[in-house]
Amino acid sequence: MLPWELLGEARTPDGAPMALTRRGNEYMILVDGKDLMSSRMFGSEEALVTIGCERARTMAAPTVLVGGLGMGFTLRAALRTLPAEARIVCAELMPAVVEWNHGPLGPLAGHPLRDPRVELAVGDVGALLRASPGRFDAILLDVDNGPSAFTLQSNAGLYGNAGLEMSRAALRPGGVYAVWSASDDRKFEHRLRHHGFRAVTHHVRARLSKGGPRHTIFTGLLPVAHGD
Ligand SMILES: C[S@@+](CC[C@H](N)C(=O)[O-])C[C@H]1O[C@@H](n2cnc3c(N)ncnc32)[C@H](O)[C@@H]1O
């Protein structure tokens, strides 16, 4: 079997080591030695878009937030799904991940950063949400392994009460909040309802082919107008 080759290294703001590795044509991003993203499984990263952009795809010029970039599969799916006049803001915390997407990771998802509809925001998606009241028709979050398994400890704030209020405020009426997760989380689903979202939990395949593991997509829909 081919050995894993180290292509790049960085440190998260928490001080955890992050690495980009390759074995043959398979790529992996690791944080603290654990898989964060593999190029072999991106079915659920694409499902985040299919499910989260069901409404945005019917609009003439929606604004959608994708956080984070990873290997660009979610961003590619958003570009394929959304119309020509869409604006897709992609928030990525790690400058190294952006650099890797301009380098060896670029071809994996067809260089999505080159599309003029993409506005790249290098920094914390939480800070971007806080600074963006009423900006988005959909918020698609895949920055962690789920609402209680974090890449960075500070990401915990995204899914708590204050984080959900912040995301709600960043959405337009009728907007959709969608979060990728490795597993179910009943407490998070209840919290979404508590903050005025119509919450649905979707189970999707991790790979595009049949079989294999399943992941979870949480969605929270806001009413279009008062009383909906
Ligand atoms: C699992 S990967 C995303 C995979 C991506 N959906 C794809 O299709 O390849 C998570 C990404 O979120 C980024 N990230 C983690 N915390 C973040 C934050 N607070 N703000 C922005 N990006 C963040 C990580 O650096 C990493 O690139």
The ligand as an ORCA input file, in Angstrom:
! r2SCAN-3c Opt
* xyz 0 1
  C     -14.867     19.583      7.097
  S     -14.033     20.877      6.314
  C     -15.209     21.441      5.126
  C     -15.351     20.507      3.982
  C     -16.098     21.125      2.825
  N     -17.533     21.139      3.074
  C     -15.812     20.404      1.523
  O     -16.778     20.149      0.779
  O     -14.662     20.077      1.239
  C     -14.137     22.181      7.521
  C     -13.477     23.484      7.087
  O     -13.952     24.526      7.945
  C     -12.860     25.362      8.307
  N     -13.218     26.023      9.576
  C     -13.201     25.515     10.829
  N     -13.635     26.428     11.718
  C     -13.960     27.536     11.019
  C     -14.475     28.808     11.374
  N     -14.756     29.133     12.632
  N     -14.686     29.716     10.389
  C     -14.411     29.407      9.081
  N     -13.919     28.211      8.695
  C     -13.695     27.286      9.640
  C     -11.685     24.389      8.390
  O     -10.437     25.062      8.311
  C     -11.958     23.472      7.201
  O     -11.402     23.990      6.017
*
